[in-house]
Amino acid sequence: MKLHLAVDAGGSKTGFVLYGDDFLPRRIFSVGSMRRNTTPQALMDAHINLMLEILQKEGVTSLGTLSGTFFPDCRDALERTFHPDEIVFRNELQPALATALIMGDGTILLAGTGNGIHTCRNKETLCSGGWGAALGDDGSGYDIGRHAFRAIMHAYEEQAPATALTALLCERYGTENPRDAVFSIYAPDAAVSPVTAIASFCPAVGQAAQAGDAVAQSILREAGQALGRQYLHHLHHFGLPTGLPTTVSGSVWKGNPLYAESVLSVILEKIPDFALRPPLVEPVVGSVLCHGFARGIHDPDTLCRIAAAYPKPFLPCFSDGRMPQ
């Protein structure tokens, strides 16, 4: 039986699924980011070496299909080491749609380290946002983390109200001084890049918001509204119908439901019957489903059975398969 590898390269981590000809998992794992615009070369090299080490410990000597979203350094290392029979690059849109069993036209609301709205229509990909963390990506994990860091800095200098985010950041970096905590992201021996460090603070914003912190709630609310406005502009800009099936992707959706509610509140004001399809699996597994579809598995029940073999994504913003309204 051939072994295949699906890859999902994000701004904070890279996910992998090693699976067989039956499309069922053999190993699911992740390492750090291999994205050049968020990760220094030395860290990328370390993450690549860890990826190869894990696969070799699994006894992998060759690969059938290598597919998914990946960058040249990752692809080259895998090609050089395991000589895949086939390499299929997929943009973020195709696997993300497949997680909700959308195999044709559809839209994703992507909110991870970066963000963007991506639509497949008549085999054409239409994109809004996704300019990268350095230029903003309003509503993304980096944007949320950046606003949280700034709130902590302003509170420390008594320019803004106190926030529970300060204690969470100090706890994260093992210091009592928020200034020291903020400057920890620039340490030469830091395990991740400053962009990744800031984006990965996003879950703490959700934690503080759930505990009632007004500053964290405001950050999440404004971020969600920004993504909602971006979606409405996306539809208008490309002249898209409102009925295209739509799903979500990215780590920000795994946080406080307040973010999701804020996205939805903006959209529902203009499109009262708008609804989202919940993903059944993580985006990296979407590449596995795309591979199965390409091999002739078009029956939704069969695709659902394959999806059921993988862990479900943790998405508290969904309740009984629907977004909060």
Secondary structure, DSSP 8 states (H G I E B T S, - for coil): --EEEEEEE-SSEEEEEEEETT--EEEEEEEE---TTTS-HHHHHHHHHHHHHHHHHTT----SEEEEE--HHHHHHHHHHH--SEEEE--SHHHHHHTTT--SSEEEEEESSSEEEEEEETTEEEEEE---GGG--TTSHHHHHHHHHHHHHHHHTTSS---THHHHHHHHHT-S-HHHHHHGGG-TT-SS-HHHHHHTTHHHHHHHHHTT-HHHHHHHHHHHHHHHHHHHHHHHHHT--TTS-EEEESGGGGS-HHHHHHHHHHHHHH-TT---B--SS-HHHHHHHHHHHHTT---HHHHHHHHHTS-----TT-BTTB---
